[in-house]
Amino acid sequence: MGATVRQLRPAGAVRLADAINAYLATISHAESKGTHRVYAGVLSALRARFGEDTDMTALAPQAVTEWFTGQWGTVAPSTWNVRRAALRSAAGWWAEQGWTATDPAGMIRRRKTAPDRDRALSRAQVERLLTDEKIPLRERTLWRMLYESAARSAEVLRLNVEDLDLPNRRARVRRKGGAVDVIVWQTGTARLLPRLLNGRKTGPLFVTERRTRLELSPADLDEHRRARLSYERAEQLFKAATGGATLHQLRHSALSHDAEEGTSTPMLMARSGHTSVRSLAKYARVSPEALARHQAERDPARRG
């Protein structure tokens, strides 16, 4: 009888399949559903190529780069960069755990993309959206708060009533990455919030219309057993009302409009919660409407 040969694995070694599952578990929350799907696809392809039993320390950057280029070398730069971001994010997390000897994605370079100049809604579009009385109170309050605060939609949807400081028009939020910060809103949101709360003192700020029968964490239920409004449902309602725009475009619009009015970079960063100027830069582009106003105001014929 022939003997079965088994590959010996060093003590403490981590399998690629286990490392992938552990990383994906860190982005399993509802607001990251889309990110989880894309990243899982990339990491599934990595596992299919190198094998689920591969020792993490055996992932050589040269081999991973050759595989990645063969897999996505012909796609658009934006798609390449998304796939690269997935692998880089996972590799960075694995390195923090001490599971890799080198950065397996370190040789994969970002590709230059054309600037995205169409993400911001115009001021007129935002005004029509936020003043439409046919839209339910919950949605109008959420959308106005997102625009006035320039906060991320996930940050606002995680708010509890207890987080609000109504007299000072502000609330404590947990930013991307876990930092605790403050968002501030204006008169429009301040007028809508008391109507939305209707006397509620605790529980999620934005809740479903009906009581839920699901077993949920008490932290995600109000006193009437209405559940916290999900990111997916909030996004669906906004797309339906706008013909396909995303909640993120409200944040993008707020920051772009601020930049057009000359708001300083430190103030934009404080409003947005960004920690780097580079990540903020895509919001600080002038819209066609603002460019037209600039030209009209400086047109020599107007002075006559």
KOLMAR-133075 format. One record per residue (C-alpha): residue in three letters; x, y, z. Coordinates in Angstrom, 3 decimals. Example, Ala and Ser with C-alpha at 12.3 -4.5 7.8 and 13.67 -1.06 7.14 Angstrom:
% residues 2
node code = ala&x = 12.300&y = -4.500&z = 7.800 $
node code = ser&x = 13.670&y = -1.060&z = 7.140 $
END
This chain:
% residues 304
node code = met&x = 0.000&y = 0.000&z = 0.000 $
node code = gly&x = 1.251&y = 3.454&z = -0.852 $
node code = ala&x = 1.745&y = 5.902&z = 1.969 $
node code = thr&x = -0.293&y = 9.132&z = 2.003 $
node code = val&x = 1.958&y = 12.168&z = 1.850 $
node code = arg&x = 0.771&y = 15.190&z = 3.805 $
node code = gln&x = 2.301&y = 18.638&z = 3.640 $
node code = leu&x = 3.672&y = 19.616&z = 7.002 $
node code = arg&x = 2.468&y = 23.007&z = 8.182 $
node code = pro&x = 4.517&y = 25.097&z = 10.623 $
node code = ala&x = 2.963&y = 25.573&z = 14.027 $
node code = gly&x = 0.839&y = 28.712&z = 14.092 $
node code = ala&x = 0.557&y = 28.932&z = 10.300 $
node code = val&x = -2.705&y = 30.356&z = 8.933 $
node code = arg&x = -4.556&y = 28.941&z = 5.937 $
node code = leu&x = -5.549&y = 31.318&z = 3.146 $
node code = ala&x = -9.211&y = 30.244&z = 3.423 $
node code = asp&x = -9.278&y = 30.978&z = 7.151 $
node code = ala&x = -7.560&y = 34.347&z = 6.656 $
node code = ile&x = -10.105&y = 35.342&z = 3.999 $
node code = asn&x = -13.074&y = 34.364&z = 6.158 $
node code = ala&x = -11.654&y = 36.240&z = 9.147 $
node code = tyr&x = -11.126&y = 39.409&z = 7.120 $
node code = leu&x = -14.564&y = 39.332&z = 5.487 $
node code = ala&x = -16.139&y = 39.034&z = 8.938 $
node code = thr&x = -14.785&y = 42.536&z = 9.708 $
node code = ile&x = -16.895&y = 44.084&z = 6.900 $
node code = ser&x = -20.109&y = 42.154&z = 7.398 $
node code = his&x = -22.260&y = 45.064&z = 8.692 $
node code = ala&x = -25.284&y = 46.158&z = 6.678 $
node code = glu&x = -23.920&y = 49.417&z = 5.278 $
node code = ser&x = -20.945&y = 47.506&z = 3.811 $
node code = lys&x = -23.029&y = 44.924&z = 1.976 $
node code = gly&x = -21.900&y = 46.126&z = -1.450 $
node code = thr&x = -18.269&y = 46.329&z = -0.382 $
node code = his&x = -18.476&y = 42.860&z = 1.161 $
node code = arg&x = -19.832&y = 41.417&z = -2.088 $
node code = val&x = -17.085&y = 42.923&z = -4.257 $
node code = tyr&x = -14.263&y = 42.125&z = -1.846 $
node code = ala&x = -15.507&y = 38.570&z = -1.355 $
node code = gly&x = -15.436&y = 38.080&z = -5.123 $
node code = val&x = -11.813&y = 39.201&z = -5.370 $
node code = leu&x = -10.691&y = 37.076&z = -2.428 $
node code = ser&x = -12.615&y = 34.063&z = -3.720 $
node code = ala&x = -10.650&y = 34.333&z = -6.982 $
node code = leu&x = -7.418&y = 34.563&z = -4.973 $
node code = arg&x = -8.318&y = 31.413&z = -3.059 $
node code = ala&x = -9.256&y = 29.585&z = -6.275 $
node code = arg&x = -5.861&y = 30.412&z = -7.769 $
node code = phe&x = -3.594&y = 29.632&z = -4.809 $
node code = gly&x = -5.666&y = 27.070&z = -2.904 $
node code = glu&x = -7.513&y = 27.347&z = 0.376 $
node code = asp&x = -4.814&y = 25.421&z = 2.285 $
node code = thr&x = -1.997&y = 27.733&z = 1.198 $
node code = asp&x = 0.103&y = 29.041&z = 4.075 $
node code = met&x = -0.308&y = 32.831&z = 4.251 $
node code = thr&x = 3.447&y = 33.330&z = 4.452 $
node code = ala&x = 3.776&y = 31.609&z = 1.059 $
node code = leu&x = 1.853&y = 34.322&z = -0.816 $
node code = ala&x = 4.682&y = 35.863&z = -2.832 $
node code = pro&x = 4.088&y = 39.419&z = -4.156 $
node code = gln&x = 5.419&y = 38.534&z = -7.627 $
node code = ala&x = 3.078&y = 35.563&z = -7.998 $
node code = val&x = 0.085&y = 37.502&z = -6.669 $
node code = thr&x = 0.806&y = 40.408&z = -9.040 $
node code = glu&x = 1.045&y = 38.085&z = -12.048 $
node code = trp&x = -2.252&y = 36.440&z = -11.088 $
node code = phe&x = -3.975&y = 39.783&z = -10.477 $
node code = thr&x = -2.797&y = 41.195&z = -13.827 $
node code = gly&x = -3.924&y = 38.095&z = -15.666 $
node code = gln&x = -7.296&y = 38.231&z = -13.936 $
node code = trp&x = -8.110&y = 41.940&z = -14.340 $
node code = gly&x = -5.461&y = 43.418&z = -16.621 $
node code = thr&x = -7.949&y = 44.345&z = -19.366 $
node code = val&x = -10.680&y = 45.955&z = -17.245 $
node code = ala&x = -11.322&y = 49.694&z = -16.924 $
node code = pro&x = -8.972&y = 51.582&z = -14.550 $
node code = ser&x = -11.781&y = 52.203&z = -12.053 $
node code = thr&x = -12.597&y = 48.472&z = -11.916 $
node code = trp&x = -8.910&y = 47.596&z = -11.579 $
node code = asn&x = -8.580&y = 50.053&z = -8.678 $
node code = val&x = -11.631&y = 48.643&z = -6.882 $
node code = arg&x = -10.261&y = 45.100&z = -7.155 $
node code = arg&x = -6.848&y = 46.323&z = -6.038 $
node code = ala&x = -8.405&y = 48.129&z = -3.050 $
node code = ala&x = -10.075&y = 44.879&z = -2.001 $
node code = leu&x = -6.813&y = 42.974&z = -2.041 $
node code = arg&x = -4.839&y = 45.799&z = -0.425 $
node code = ser&x = -7.373&y = 46.148&z = 2.371 $
node code = ala&x = -7.294&y = 42.432&z = 3.121 $
node code = ala&x = -3.503&y = 42.311&z = 2.931 $
node code = gly&x = -3.193&y = 45.239&z = 5.326 $
node code = trp&x = -5.487&y = 43.554&z = 7.831 $
node code = trp&x = -3.601&y = 40.260&z = 7.529 $
node code = ala&x = -0.338&y = 42.088&z = 8.166 $
node code = glu&x = -1.803&y = 43.586&z = 11.356 $
node code = gln&x = -2.545&y = 40.058&z = 12.544 $
node code = gly&x = 1.037&y = 39.006&z = 11.814 $
node code = trp&x = -0.052&y = 36.390&z = 9.278 $
node code = thr&x = 2.041&y = 37.494&z = 6.268 $
node code = ala&x = 5.790&y = 37.772&z = 5.843 $
node code = thr&x = 5.550&y = 40.355&z = 3.020 $
node code = asp&x = 2.763&y = 42.423&z = 1.485 $
node code = pro&x = 1.291&y = 40.114&z = -1.193 $
node code = ala&x = -0.398&y = 43.070&z = -2.913 $
node code = gly&x = 2.493&y = 45.494&z = -2.553 $
node code = met&x = 3.594&y = 45.345&z = -6.199 $
node code = ile&x = 0.167&y = 46.058&z = -7.684 $
node code = arg&x = 0.001&y = 49.697&z = -8.750 $
node code = arg&x = -3.067&y = 51.909&z = -8.864 $
node code = arg&x = -4.164&y = 52.987&z = -12.353 $
node code = lys&x = -5.009&y = 56.565&z = -13.253 $
node code = thr&x = -8.715&y = 57.219&z = -13.803 $
node code = ala&x = -10.609&y = 60.072&z = -15.414 $
node code = pro&x = -12.001&y = 62.503&z = -12.812 $
node code = asp&x = -15.622&y = 62.000&z = -11.803 $
node code = arg&x = -17.276&y = 65.411&z = -12.204 $
node code = asp&x = -20.918&y = 64.391&z = -12.173 $
node code = arg&x = -21.500&y = 63.090&z = -8.665 $
node code = ala&x = -22.849&y = 66.256&z = -7.103 $
node code = leu&x = -26.500&y = 67.193&z = -7.503 $
node code = ser&x = -27.223&y = 70.804&z = -8.388 $
node code = arg&x = -28.515&y = 73.161&z = -5.712 $
node code = ala&x = -31.851&y = 73.305&z = -7.535 $
node code = gln&x = -32.134&y = 69.507&z = -7.513 $
node code = val&x = -31.377&y = 69.351&z = -3.801 $
node code = glu&x = -33.843&y = 72.134&z = -3.006 $
node code = arg&x = -36.663&y = 70.451&z = -4.921 $
node code = leu&x = -35.942&y = 67.154&z = -3.199 $
node code = leu&x = -35.799&y = 68.528&z = 0.340 $
node code = thr&x = -38.908&y = 70.690&z = 0.058 $
node code = asp&x = -41.243&y = 68.189&z = -1.598 $
node code = glu&x = -44.139&y = 67.819&z = 0.861 $
node code = lys&x = -45.279&y = 64.617&z = -0.850 $
node code = ile&x = -42.199&y = 62.812&z = 0.494 $
node code = pro&x = -42.763&y = 61.179&z = 3.926 $
node code = leu&x = -41.464&y = 63.005&z = 6.988 $
node code = arg&x = -38.893&y = 60.343&z = 7.858 $
node code = glu&x = -37.235&y = 60.532&z = 4.444 $
node code = arg&x = -37.275&y = 64.336&z = 4.312 $
node code = thr&x = -35.657&y = 64.500&z = 7.752 $
node code = leu&x = -32.997&y = 61.936&z = 6.872 $
node code = trp&x = -32.148&y = 63.533&z = 3.540 $
node code = arg&x = -32.015&y = 67.053&z = 4.943 $
node code = met&x = -29.816&y = 65.938&z = 7.836 $
node code = leu&x = -27.458&y = 64.195&z = 5.415 $
node code = tyr&x = -27.200&y = 67.300&z = 3.247 $
node code = glu&x = -26.916&y = 69.844&z = 6.059 $
node code = ser&x = -24.388&y = 67.814&z = 8.067 $
node code = ala&x = -22.464&y = 66.302&z = 5.110 $
node code = ala&x = -22.207&y = 63.129&z = 7.206 $
node code = arg&x = -22.036&y = 59.611&z = 5.819 $
node code = ser&x = -25.419&y = 57.923&z = 5.567 $
node code = ala&x = -24.263&y = 54.991&z = 7.718 $
node code = glu&x = -23.233&y = 57.407&z = 10.478 $
node code = val&x = -26.634&y = 59.083&z = 10.531 $
node code = leu&x = -28.596&y = 55.835&z = 10.332 $
node code = arg&x = -26.717&y = 54.580&z = 13.406 $
node code = leu&x = -27.880&y = 57.575&z = 15.465 $
node code = asn&x = -30.013&y = 57.024&z = 18.554 $
node code = val&x = -32.323&y = 59.635&z = 20.015 $
node code = glu&x = -30.015&y = 59.826&z = 23.035 $
node code = asp&x = -27.157&y = 60.963&z = 20.767 $
node code = leu&x = -28.987&y = 64.157&z = 19.806 $
node code = asp&x = -28.321&y = 67.561&z = 21.318 $
node code = leu&x = -31.402&y = 69.290&z = 19.938 $
node code = pro&x = -30.866&y = 72.768&z = 21.470 $
node code = asn&x = -27.391&y = 72.969&z = 19.920 $
node code = arg&x = -28.342&y = 71.240&z = 16.676 $
node code = arg&x = -25.702&y = 68.551&z = 16.898 $
node code = ala&x = -25.187&y = 64.858&z = 17.572 $
node code = arg&x = -22.402&y = 62.438&z = 18.452 $
node code = val&x = -21.548&y = 59.985&z = 15.669 $
node code = arg&x = -19.048&y = 57.193&z = 15.200 $
node code = arg&x = -17.048&y = 57.931&z = 12.084 $
node code = lys&x = -15.609&y = 55.486&z = 9.593 $
node code = gly&x = -12.748&y = 53.807&z = 11.434 $
node code = gly&x = -14.428&y = 54.127&z = 14.829 $
node code = ala&x = -13.572&y = 57.681&z = 15.889 $
node code = val&x = -16.273&y = 59.519&z = 17.872 $
node code = asp&x = -17.093&y = 62.908&z = 16.353 $
node code = val&x = -19.830&y = 65.542&z = 16.192 $
node code = ile&x = -22.083&y = 66.469&z = 13.281 $
node code = val&x = -24.027&y = 69.740&z = 13.172 $
node code = trp&x = -27.180&y = 70.602&z = 11.218 $
node code = gln&x = -29.122&y = 73.726&z = 10.343 $
node code = thr&x = -32.623&y = 75.134&z = 10.726 $
node code = gly&x = -34.296&y = 72.841&z = 8.212 $
node code = thr&x = -33.341&y = 69.691&z = 10.110 $
node code = ala&x = -33.971&y = 71.377&z = 13.469 $
node code = arg&x = -37.600&y = 72.060&z = 12.478 $
node code = leu&x = -38.241&y = 68.511&z = 11.268 $
node code = leu&x = -36.672&y = 66.525&z = 14.101 $
node code = pro&x = -39.303&y = 67.236&z = 16.812 $
node code = arg&x = -42.038&y = 66.137&z = 14.414 $
node code = leu&x = -40.145&y = 62.948&z = 13.614 $
node code = leu&x = -39.459&y = 62.153&z = 17.279 $
node code = asn&x = -43.047&y = 62.813&z = 18.363 $
node code = gly&x = -42.037&y = 62.574&z = 22.039 $
node code = arg&x = -39.648&y = 59.625&z = 21.743 $
node code = lys&x = -36.710&y = 59.844&z = 24.159 $
node code = thr&x = -34.760&y = 56.659&z = 23.393 $
node code = gly&x = -34.041&y = 54.165&z = 20.649 $
node code = pro&x = -32.979&y = 54.502&z = 17.003 $
node code = leu&x = -33.603&y = 57.903&z = 15.453 $
node code = phe&x = -34.781&y = 56.548&z = 12.097 $
node code = val&x = -37.078&y = 53.530&z = 12.390 $
node code = thr&x = -39.347&y = 51.397&z = 10.227 $
node code = glu&x = -43.000&y = 52.296&z = 9.818 $
node code = arg&x = -44.319&y = 49.128&z = 11.453 $
node code = arg&x = -43.384&y = 46.935&z = 14.389 $
node code = thr&x = -41.030&y = 44.104&z = 13.555 $
node code = arg&x = -41.549&y = 40.454&z = 14.420 $
node code = leu&x = -37.870&y = 39.661&z = 13.981 $
node code = glu&x = -35.643&y = 38.981&z = 16.954 $
node code = leu&x = -33.303&y = 41.961&z = 16.930 $
node code = ser&x = -30.901&y = 43.500&z = 19.395 $
node code = pro&x = -32.691&y = 45.839&z = 21.846 $
node code = ala&x = -30.306&y = 48.546&z = 20.622 $
node code = asp&x = -31.969&y = 48.399&z = 17.197 $
node code = leu&x = -35.561&y = 48.700&z = 18.436 $
node code = asp&x = -37.556&y = 51.641&z = 19.742 $
node code = glu&x = -40.142&y = 51.477&z = 22.528 $
node code = his&x = -42.818&y = 50.408&z = 20.024 $
node code = arg&x = -40.640&y = 47.565&z = 18.606 $
node code = arg&x = -40.008&y = 49.423&z = 15.393 $
node code = ala&x = -36.628&y = 48.473&z = 13.970 $
node code = arg&x = -33.768&y = 50.752&z = 12.976 $
node code = leu&x = -34.114&y = 51.793&z = 9.343 $
node code = ser&x = -31.636&y = 49.763&z = 7.288 $
node code = tyr&x = -29.123&y = 51.255&z = 4.884 $
node code = glu&x = -30.510&y = 49.119&z = 2.054 $
node code = arg&x = -34.076&y = 50.358&z = 2.562 $
node code = ala&x = -32.999&y = 53.990&z = 2.918 $
node code = glu&x = -30.971&y = 53.754&z = -0.292 $
node code = gln&x = -33.839&y = 52.076&z = -2.134 $
node code = leu&x = -36.282&y = 54.837&z = -1.181 $
node code = phe&x = -33.861&y = 57.589&z = -2.203 $
node code = lys&x = -33.169&y = 55.994&z = -5.579 $
node code = ala&x = -36.884&y = 55.629&z = -6.208 $
node code = ala&x = -37.506&y = 59.311&z = -5.422 $
node code = thr&x = -34.589&y = 60.611&z = -7.498 $
node code = gly&x = -34.524&y = 58.273&z = -10.464 $
node code = gly&x = -31.346&y = 56.501&z = -9.405 $
node code = ala&x = -29.270&y = 58.934&z = -7.332 $
node code = thr&x = -27.561&y = 57.561&z = -4.229 $
node code = leu&x = -27.575&y = 58.762&z = -0.640 $
node code = his&x = -23.848&y = 59.348&z = -0.948 $
node code = gln&x = -24.582&y = 62.003&z = -3.565 $
node code = leu&x = -26.215&y = 64.172&z = -0.892 $
node code = arg&x = -22.956&y = 64.175&z = 1.057 $
node code = his&x = -20.991&y = 64.764&z = -2.128 $
node code = ser&x = -23.303&y = 67.625&z = -3.078 $
node code = ala&x = -23.055&y = 69.307&z = 0.317 $
node code = leu&x = -19.256&y = 69.294&z = 0.278 $
node code = ser&x = -19.048&y = 70.370&z = -3.358 $
node code = his&x = -21.424&y = 73.276&z = -2.753 $
node code = asp&x = -19.421&y = 74.310&z = 0.305 $
node code = ala&x = -16.174&y = 74.206&z = -1.682 $
node code = glu&x = -17.706&y = 76.364&z = -4.427 $
node code = glu&x = -18.554&y = 78.983&z = -1.810 $
node code = gly&x = -14.960&y = 79.099&z = -0.597 $
node code = thr&x = -15.231&y = 77.003&z = 2.562 $
node code = ser&x = -11.740&y = 76.290&z = 3.901 $
node code = thr&x = -10.182&y = 72.848&z = 3.723 $
node code = pro&x = -10.049&y = 72.416&z = 7.541 $
node code = met&x = -13.770&y = 73.225&z = 7.754 $
node code = leu&x = -14.588&y = 70.804&z = 4.925 $
node code = met&x = -12.630&y = 68.088&z = 6.724 $
node code = ala&x = -14.425&y = 68.813&z = 9.982 $
node code = arg&x = -17.806&y = 68.559&z = 8.265 $
node code = ser&x = -17.015&y = 65.431&z = 6.306 $
node code = gly&x = -14.976&y = 63.535&z = 8.870 $
node code = his&x = -12.151&y = 62.980&z = 6.402 $
node code = thr&x = -8.698&y = 62.565&z = 7.879 $
node code = ser&x = -6.705&y = 63.301&z = 4.714 $
node code = val&x = -6.859&y = 66.105&z = 2.173 $
node code = arg&x = -6.370&y = 63.610&z = -0.652 $
node code = ser&x = -9.581&y = 61.744&z = 0.151 $
node code = leu&x = -11.460&y = 65.050&z = 0.372 $
node code = ala&x = -10.172&y = 66.357&z = -2.970 $
node code = lys&x = -12.766&y = 64.625&z = -5.160 $
node code = tyr&x = -15.509&y = 66.658&z = -3.459 $
node code = ala&x = -13.872&y = 70.033&z = -3.998 $
node code = arg&x = -14.639&y = 70.360&z = -7.701 $
node code = val&x = -16.550&y = 73.231&z = -9.223 $
node code = ser&x = -19.893&y = 72.321&z = -10.801 $
node code = pro&x = -20.961&y = 73.536&z = -14.263 $
node code = glu&x = -23.561&y = 75.773&z = -12.568 $
node code = ala&x = -20.932&y = 77.414&z = -10.371 $
node code = leu&x = -18.625&y = 77.870&z = -13.353 $
node code = ala&x = -21.447&y = 79.532&z = -15.289 $
node code = arg&x = -22.163&y = 81.911&z = -12.380 $
node code = his&x = -18.471&y = 82.756&z = -12.133 $
node code = gln&x = -18.287&y = 83.618&z = -15.823 $
node code = ala&x = -21.524&y = 85.590&z = -15.796 $
node code = glu&x = -20.439&y = 87.688&z = -12.817 $
node code = arg&x = -17.187&y = 88.571&z = -14.574 $
node code = asp&x = -18.560&y = 89.076&z = -18.075 $
node code = pro&x = -17.393&y = 92.507&z = -19.329 $
node code = ala&x = -20.683&y = 92.996&z = -21.190 $
node code = arg&x = -22.575&y = 92.817&z = -17.918 $
node code = arg&x = -20.772&y = 95.866&z = -16.579 $
node code = gly&x = -22.153&y = 98.003&z = -19.327 $
END
